[in-house]
Every structure is written in structure tokens, then in C-alpha cells.
């Protein structure tokens, strides 16, 4: 039953439940998720079907509250259970925390520990090796206000008097319990009207976590008076660890990167892993449950939709517990309103935090196919991913070219010196040009000398012929021949000698 038919919201839930039932009936042949281990004294028992390793202050209690309404979905009595196989063995985990789930019954059980996201891919590999049939669920939330949610948690639950270094705490002594009202009375002396304004003085992201001298003095007084989780009033290192502008902090606090890291171990989105947004329960609660129980491989039949309270937020600070049936604590909402801790829409969001949230919106859209219901997600479109590079044809790789022999050390040093001194290269080029010109001149002179030598040889041969004509074989002048040389021959001879 889903309530009166006149209620359109619950009627819609009933329609969605019918669809979920049909999907479940189509999967009746599939067994529930159950890694069987033999527990001494109890026999074969099922390990958890789902592990929830993250994220803190993002609605893991709401996930537990809405799923445990199902008659076959069980949770351990302890809210947070460390399920790292390096910390606790599967047999010990089942023996200490199982709500009683056996292989032959229709039940499954889940555990959560929202601080185990830091385990990353190594933890995911250990989980998939130890519990091969189990799945992972993640619950995330708006990163623009995540630091404020942690701040509100610690200032509501972890404040006490410490009176460091002999600091006077009035009528209080070290170890006395305290609360947010005591902190508010102290900060009002410094002109801070409420605890939301104190949050803005602590987390100065847009100023790169630099604070004014007055704020530093105020926080040092608070640090000397109170002890608080995360050491909120201490040095500004806490602000730096949450600053989205810091590269290391941005990577560490981005939930999408954590999910991608877990998925790299072998989990498949939509089948053995899924992600839900804390802010989406009221609008998408029925669809969320369909996806969860699809992964659990059990039917949604029998889910008490009338007890889901229309998926209103499960807020532990204003209520007596973390269930949908928890009652509001008397006077708590007025107290939170007075301190300005009640309305997340009024949280001062730094510009760098808003931009980081928008980047994460686009990452979730690429990962899940949908954007989270966060304010930053409506800031503008996401940039399209770059087009993939077409694969090159598969050709055998060419052999690498032979490496030239390394130059001698002196030549290498000279080459480096030339590279460092361009003027030296110009001088060397000029010198080479001069040498080339001189070689050309010498070549011309040598050529002309060789020509002269050839002329001398030729003229000598002609003179010898003339002598043969003027003298007989016995050396005497021939009759009728001139003994004197011709003027032409004399001129040639004198010219050649010269």
C-alpha cells in the first residue's frame, strides 16, 4: 500500500514501485549478493552485500534510514563499521556485526564507514578480492557547502573547555563540557554576530586563507579556551586543507576523483557500483531505491512507502536520531536559527569553491550522464571533451636510426662553446673565406707559371730546329745559311727569359 489514492506524490511512488517490481520479477533467476564464509559456532553466513565507504556529512545516514525500511535489507546495530580487510577479516566482520543473514534466506545486509574513501584504489582491490560479489555505493553532496557541514558538526558536538597554557576560562575548568552557545558568547565580544559569520572568518578561501590580524587574535583566544574537532580555531592549516584553490587539497576533496579511483579496481557503474546525491532524495527517492535494490538483486515488493515520509531530509542535529521516524528535539531549530546554523542556502560560498563545484558537476555529468542538483550545476554549460585522436594504422615500427658516434671530448666542448658564442662562428666563417680567397690567388699564379714553362719548352724546341737548319752534321755552318738568329727568335727568347 502506498497511501490514499488522492495523494498524487504517493500515487506516483506506487507507480514507480510497480515498475520496480516488474524489473525485479524479470530477475528472479538471479541469486542475491552473498559471499559465504563459515563462522565458528554459526555455520555458513553471508558477508555484506553492499559496502558504503563514503562520503562523510553527505547523507549516508539517509541512505541507511531509507533502505532499512525494506523488510529484507538489514544494517548492523553499530552505525559505522570498518570493513577494510586489512583491519578486520571477513569471518570477524560477520561474527561481530552481522544482523543475521544466511545464504538460504531472502535477506541482505549493508555496512558503511564514511571515512574509508581515503583508502582509494588499494582498498577497492582488497574489497573486490575478498568479497567478489559485493557492490559499492557512494553518497556525495554539494562541495560548495561541504566544509560548512563539517564545521557545523564539530561545533555542535565536539566543543569542550581546555584552558591551554594557563589561559583563564572564568568559572570553567579544563575538561568541562561546552557547546556552540558558549562559543557564540565569546565571539560576540569581537563583533561576530553569529556562528555562520565565524565560519566565514575561519575559511577565507578567496583570500588564500589569509586572515586579518584581529581575526587571528580572536581565533587564538578561542583556541586557548576551547577544544574542538578538526582544531577549527587553531592555525590556518585547516583552511588550507579545504581550500579548492590549492592543487593538492582540490584533488583530495573531490569526490568524483575518489569514485573513479575505486572504479579502476574493477567495479562497474550501474551494476556493482552506484553514486547518489544527498540533495536528490526528495525529488528522486523512488528512483534511488530502484537502483539500490536492483544492485542488491532483491525485489522492492513489500517496501513501506507510507513510512518513507516523502523522503524528507534525515537531519541528525535537529532530531533525536538518524531514522525517518526520529522526532525533532525541542527548541533545537530555534537554537540553530539563532546561531545561523540552520539554513545551508545562507552559507557564504567562496568564489573558488563555487567554481570548483561547477567543475565537479561537469565531471559527474560525464561519469553518470546527469548533473547533480546543486546550485553551481546551473551556472553554465560544461566544455565538451576534446575529440579523440583517430588511431594510426597498424604498421610495423621502423627501426631506430643508428646513433652517430659521440664526438671527442675536446671537439664536443668546442662545439658547445661555438653554440654559446655566435661571434666566434662569424669570425671562423670570415677566416675560412680569407683562406679560400688566398687559395684561389695562388691557384691562378701557379696556372700562369705552368703556362710560361710550357712556352719556354716550346720556344727551346723551335731554336733547336733553327740550329739544325744552320749547321751541318759536323757542326759547321751550312753554306748560304745565316749564322745570326732572327730578330723574332731573339725577341721571344728575351721575353721568355724576362
C-alpha positions in Angstrom: 0.0 0.0 0.0 1.2 3.5 -0.8 -1.3 5.6 0.9 -4.6 7.2 -0.3 -5.0 7.4 -4.0 -5.8 11.1 -3.7 -2.2 11.8 -2.7 -0.5 12.4 -6.1 3.0 12.1 -4.7 2.4 8.7 -3.1 0.4 7.6 -6.1 3.4 8.3 -8.3 5.5 6.3 -5.8 3.2 3.4 -6.2 3.5 3.5 -10.0 7.3 3.6 -9.7 7.2 0.7 -7.3 5.1 -1.3 -9.7 7.7 -0.7 -12.4 10.5 -1.7 -9.9 8.5 -4.9 -9.1 8.3 -5.8 -12.8 12.1 -5.3 -13.1 12.7 -7.4 -10.0 10.4 -10.2 -11.3 12.4 -10.3 -14.5 15.5 -11.1 -12.4 14.1 -13.8 -10.2 16.6 -16.2 -11.7 19.5 -14.2 -10.2 20.6 -15.0 -6.7 21.1 -12.3 -4.1 24.6 -11.0 -3.4 26.1 -13.2 -0.8 29.8 -14.1 -0.3 29.6 -17.1 2.0 32.0 -17.6 4.9 32.0 -20.2 7.6 31.7 -18.6 11.0 32.6 -20.8 14.0 29.5 -21.7 16.0 27.1 -20.2 13.4 27.9 -22.0 10.2 27.8 -20.5 6.7 26.8 -16.9 6.7 26.6 -14.1 4.2 29.1 -11.2 4.1 27.7 -7.7 3.4 26.1 -7.3 0.0 27.0 -3.6 -0.2 29.8 -1.5 1.3 29.4 2.3 1.6 32.9 3.8 2.0 31.9 7.5 1.5 31.2 10.3 2.0 31.0 11.9 5.4 28.4 14.6 6.0 26.8 13.8 2.7 23.8 11.7 3.7 25.0 8.2 4.5 22.6 8.2 7.4 19.7 9.0 5.0 20.8 6.1 2.8 20.7 3.8 5.8 17.3 5.2 7.0 15.5 4.8 3.7 16.9 1.3 2.8 16.4 -0.3 6.2 12.6 0.2 5.9 12.7 -2.7 3.4 11.9 -6.0 5.2 14.9 -7.8 3.6 17.5 -5.0 3.9 19.5 -5.2 7.2 22.1 -3.0 8.8 24.3 -3.7 11.9 23.5 -2.1 15.2 26.7 0.0 15.0 26.4 3.0 12.8 29.9 2.9 11.3 31.8 -0.4 10.8 35.3 -0.5 9.5 35.2 -3.2 6.8 38.8 -2.9 5.4 40.0 -6.5 5.0 43.4 -5.3 6.3 41.8 -4.3 9.5 39.2 -7.0 10.1 38.9 -10.4 8.5 35.6 -11.4 6.8 34.8 -14.0 9.5 35.4 -11.5 12.3 33.3 -8.9 10.4 30.4 -11.3 10.1 30.7 -12.6 13.6 30.8 -9.2 15.2 28.4 -7.2 13.1 26.1 -9.4 11.0 22.4 -8.8 11.8 21.8 -12.5 10.9 21.9 -13.1 7.2 22.3 -16.7 5.8 22.6 -17.9 2.2 19.2 -19.6 2.2 17.1 -16.6 3.4 15.9 -13.6 1.4 17.8 -11.0 3.4 20.9 -9.0 2.6 22.9 -6.6 4.8 25.0 -3.5 4.3 27.7 -1.6 6.2 29.0 1.9 6.0 32.0 3.8 7.1 32.2 7.3 5.5 35.9 7.8 6.3 37.2 4.9 4.2 37.2 6.8 0.9 40.9 7.7 1.7 41.7 4.0 1.0 41.2 4.6 -2.7 42.2 2.0 -5.3 44.2 -0.2 -2.9 41.1 -0.6 -0.6 38.9 -1.2 -3.6 41.2 -4.0 -4.8 41.2 -5.6 -1.4 37.4 -5.5 -1.2 36.9 -7.0 -4.7 39.4 -9.7 -3.9 37.8 -10.6 -0.5 34.1 -10.0 -1.4 33.9 -10.6 -5.1 30.1 -10.5 -5.3 29.6 -7.4 -3.1 28.8 -3.9 -4.5 29.8 -0.3 -3.6 27.5 2.7 -3.0 28.7 6.3 -2.7 26.7 9.2 -1.4 28.0 12.6 -2.3 26.9 16.2 -1.8 27.5 19.8 -2.8 31.2 20.6 -2.4 30.5 24.3 -2.1 29.0 23.8 1.4 30.8 20.6 2.5 33.3 22.5 4.7 30.4 24.3 6.4 28.6 21.0 7.1 31.7 19.6 8.8 32.1 22.9 10.7 28.6 22.7 12.0 29.0 19.1 13.0 32.1 19.8 15.1 30.9 23.0 16.7 27.6 21.3 17.7 29.1 18.1 19.1 32.8 18.3 20.0 33.3 21.6 21.9 34.7 21.5 25.4 36.8 23.7 27.6 40.6 23.1 27.6 42.1 26.3 29.1 45.5 25.9 27.3 48.7 27.3 28.7 47.2 28.7 31.9 44.5 30.6 30.0 41.7 31.6 32.3 38.3 30.2 31.4 36.2 32.0 34.1 34.3 29.6 36.3 35.0 26.7 33.9 37.9 24.3 34.2 39.7 22.1 31.8 37.6 19.3 30.6 34.2 20.9 31.3 31.6 20.3 28.6 30.8 23.2 26.4 28.6 24.0 23.4 28.0 26.3 20.5 26.3 28.9 22.7 29.5 29.3 24.8 31.5 29.9 21.6 28.8 32.4 20.4 29.1 34.4 23.6 32.9 34.6 23.2 32.9 35.7 19.5 30.2 38.4 20.1 32.8 40.2 22.2 34.8 40.6 18.9 31.9 41.8 16.9 31.0 38.5 15.3 27.1 38.3 15.3 26.6 34.6 14.7 28.5 31.3 14.1 27.9 31.4 10.3 29.9 34.6 10.3 32.6 32.9 12.4 32.8 30.2 9.7 33.4 32.9 7.1 36.2 34.3 9.3 37.9 30.8 9.6 37.5 29.7 5.9 38.8 32.6 3.9 39.2 30.7 0.7 39.1 33.7 -1.6 41.9 35.3 0.3 44.1 32.1 0.1 43.3 31.5 3.8 44.9 34.8 4.9 43.1 36.4 7.9 43.2 39.8 9.4 45.2 40.4 12.5 42.1 41.0 14.5 40.6 37.6 13.4 43.9 35.9 14.1 43.9 37.3 17.7 40.2 36.2 18.2 40.9 32.7 17.0 44.0 32.4 19.1 41.8 33.3 22.2 39.2 30.7 21.1 42.0 28.1 20.6 43.3 28.8 24.1 39.8 28.4 25.6 38.1 25.6 23.7 38.9 22.2 22.3 37.1 21.3 19.1 37.2 18.7 16.4 39.5 19.4 13.4 41.1 22.1 15.5 38.9 24.7 13.9 40.3 27.5 16.0 43.9 26.6 15.5 46.4 27.5 12.8 45.1 28.2 9.3 46.3 24.9 8.1 42.8 23.6 8.4 41.6 26.2 5.9 44.4 25.4 3.6 43.4 21.7 3.6 39.9 22.6 2.4 40.9 25.3 0.0 39.8 24.5 -3.5 42.4 26.8 -4.9 45.1 24.6 -3.6 46.0 21.9 -6.1 46.7 19.1 -3.5 43.6 20.0 -1.5 41.4 20.1 -4.6 42.4 16.6 -5.6 41.9 15.2 -2.1 38.5 16.7 -1.6 37.0 16.0 -5.0 34.5 13.1 -4.6 34.3 12.3 -8.3 38.0 11.5 -8.4 37.6 9.2 -5.5 34.8 7.3 -7.2 36.9 7.0 -10.4 39.7 5.6 -8.4 37.5 2.9 -6.8 36.1 2.1 -10.2 39.5 1.4 -11.6 39.7 -1.7 -9.4 37.0 -3.4 -11.5 33.7 -2.2 -10.2 31.2 -1.3 -13.0 28.9 1.7 -12.7 25.2 0.7 -12.5 25.9 -2.9 -11.9 28.4 -3.3 -9.0 28.7 0.4 -8.1 26.4 3.5 -8.0 26.5 7.1 -6.8 23.7 9.1 -5.2 23.4 12.8 -4.3 22.2 13.8 -0.9 20.2 16.7 -2.2 18.3 14.4 -4.7 16.3 12.2 -2.3 13.2 14.3 -2.2 12.9 14.5 -6.0 14.4 11.2 -6.9 14.0 9.0 -3.8 11.9 6.3 -5.6 14.4 6.1 -8.4 17.3 5.9 -6.0 15.7 2.9 -4.2 15.0 1.2 -7.5 18.7 1.5 -8.4 19.8 0.3 -5.0 17.7 -2.8 -4.9 18.5 -3.5 -8.5 22.1 -3.8 -7.4 21.1 -5.8 -4.3 19.3 -8.2 -6.6 16.2 -8.3 -4.5 12.7 -7.1 -5.1 11.2 -3.8 -3.9 8.0 -5.7 -3.1 6.9 -5.0 0.4 8.6 -1.6 0.8 6.6 0.6 3.1 6.3 3.7 1.0 4.0 5.4 3.5 6.8 5.3 6.1 9.4 6.9 3.8 8.0 10.3 4.9 8.2 11.6 1.3 12.0 11.3 1.6 12.3 14.3 3.8 15.9 15.0 4.9 17.2 12.9 7.8 19.0 15.6 9.8 20.6 14.3 13.0 21.4 17.6 14.6 17.8 18.7 14.9 16.3 15.2 15.6 16.6 12.6 18.2 18.2 10.0 15.9 19.2 9.1 12.3 15.9 7.4 11.2 12.9 8.6 9.3 10.9 8.2 12.5 13.1 10.4 14.6 11.4 13.3 16.4 12.6 16.9 16.4 14.4 17.9 19.6 12.5 20.6 21.5 14.0 24.1 20.9 16.8 22.8 18.7 15.6 24.5 15.5 15.3 27.9 17.2 18.7 27.5 18.7 20.2 26.7 15.3 18.3 29.6 13.8 19.7 32.0 16.4 23.3 30.9 15.7 22.6 30.9 11.9 23.5 27.2 11.5 20.1 26.1 10.2 19.9 27.2 6.6 22.5 26.0 4.1 21.2 28.4 1.4 22.6 31.3 3.5 26.2 29.9 3.8 28.7 32.3 2.3 30.2 30.4 -0.6 33.7 31.5 -1.8 34.2 32.1 -5.4 36.9 29.4 -5.7 34.6 26.9 -4.0 31.7 27.7 -6.4 34.0 27.3 -9.4 35.3 24.0 -8.1 31.7 22.8 -7.5 30.9 23.6 -11.2 33.9 21.6 -12.4 32.8 18.7 -10.3 29.3 19.0 -11.8 30.7 18.5 -15.2 32.7 15.6 -14.1 29.6 13.8 -12.7 27.7 14.5 -15.9 30.5 12.8 -17.9 30.6 9.9 -15.4 26.9 9.3 -14.7 25.1 11.0 -17.6 23.3 13.5 -15.3 24.2 16.6 -13.3 23.8 16.8 -9.6 21.0 19.0 -8.2 23.4 21.7 -7.0 23.3 25.4 -7.5 26.7 25.5 -9.2 25.5 23.0 -11.7 23.2 25.6 -13.3 26.0 28.2 -13.6 26.7 27.3 -17.3 27.4 24.6 -19.8 30.3 22.3 -19.5 33.0 22.4 -22.0 32.8 19.5 -24.4 35.6 16.9 -24.0 38.3 17.0 -26.7 37.7 14.9 -29.8 39.5 11.5 -29.5 42.6 11.2 -31.7 41.9 8.7 -34.5 44.1 5.6 -34.2 47.0 5.3 -36.5 47.1 2.4 -39.0 48.9 -0.6 -37.6 52.2 -0.6 -39.3 55.4 -2.3 -38.1 57.5 0.3 -36.3 60.6 1.5 -38.2 63.9 0.5 -36.8 65.6 3.3 -34.9 68.3 5.2 -36.9 71.9 4.4 -35.9 73.2 6.7 -33.3 76.2 8.8 -34.5 79.4 8.2 -32.6 79.9 10.7 -29.9 82.4 13.4 -30.7 85.7 13.6 -28.8 85.6 15.5 -25.6 87.6 18.4 -26.9 85.5 18.7 -30.1 82.3 18.5 -28.0 83.5 21.2 -25.7 84.5 23.4 -28.7 81.0 22.7 -30.3 79.3 23.8 -27.1 81.5 26.9 -27.0 80.5 27.8 -30.5 76.9 27.4 -29.7 77.3 29.7 -26.7 79.3 32.3 -28.7 77.8 33.2 -32.1 80.5 35.8 -32.7 83.1 33.1 -32.8 81.2 31.4 -35.6 81.2 34.6 -37.6 85.0 35.0 -37.1 85.6 31.5 -38.2 83.5 32.0 -41.3 85.5 35.1 -42.2 88.7 33.3 -41.7 87.6 30.4 -43.9 86.6 33.0 -46.6 90.1 34.6 -46.5 91.8 31.2 -46.8 89.6 30.3 -49.8 90.4 33.6 -51.5 94.2 33.1 -50.9 93.9 29.6 -52.4 92.2 31.0 -55.5 95.0 33.6 -56.0 97.7 31.0 -55.5 96.0 28.8 -58.0 95.9 31.5 -60.6 99.6 32.3 -60.1 100.5 28.6 -60.4 98.5 28.3 -63.5 100.2 31.2 -65.2 103.7 29.9 -64.2 102.8 26.5 -65.7 101.8 28.2 -68.9 105.1 30.1 -69.0 107.1 27.0 -68.5 105.3 25.4 -71.4 106.1 28.4 -73.6 109.8 28.1 -72.7 109.9 24.5 -73.6 108.2 25.1 -76.9 110.5 28.0 -77.9 113.5 25.9 -76.9 112.3 23.3 -79.3 112.0 25.9 -82.1 115.5 27.2 -81.5 116.9 23.7 -81.7 115.2 23.3 -85.0 116.7 26.5 -86.3 120.2 25.4 -85.2 119.7 22.2 -87.1 118.9 24.2 -90.2 122.0 26.5 -89.9 124.6 23.8 -89.1 125.7 20.6 -90.8 126.1 17.3 -89.1 129.8 18.1 -88.3 128.8 21.4 -86.6 130.0 23.8 -89.3 127.7 26.4 -90.7 125.9 25.5 -93.8 126.7 27.4 -96.9 124.3 30.1 -97.6 122.7 30.0 -94.2 122.7 32.9 -91.7 124.5 32.3 -88.5 122.7 35.0 -86.6 119.3 34.3 -85.1 116.3 36.0 -86.4 115.0 39.1 -84.5 111.8 37.3 -83.8 113.6 34.5 -82.2 115.7 36.9 -80.2 112.6 38.7 -79.0 110.9 35.6 -77.9 114.0 34.4 -76.1 114.5 37.7 -74.3 110.8 37.8 -73.4 110.8 34.3 -72.0 113.9 34.9 -70.0 112.4 38.1 -68.6 
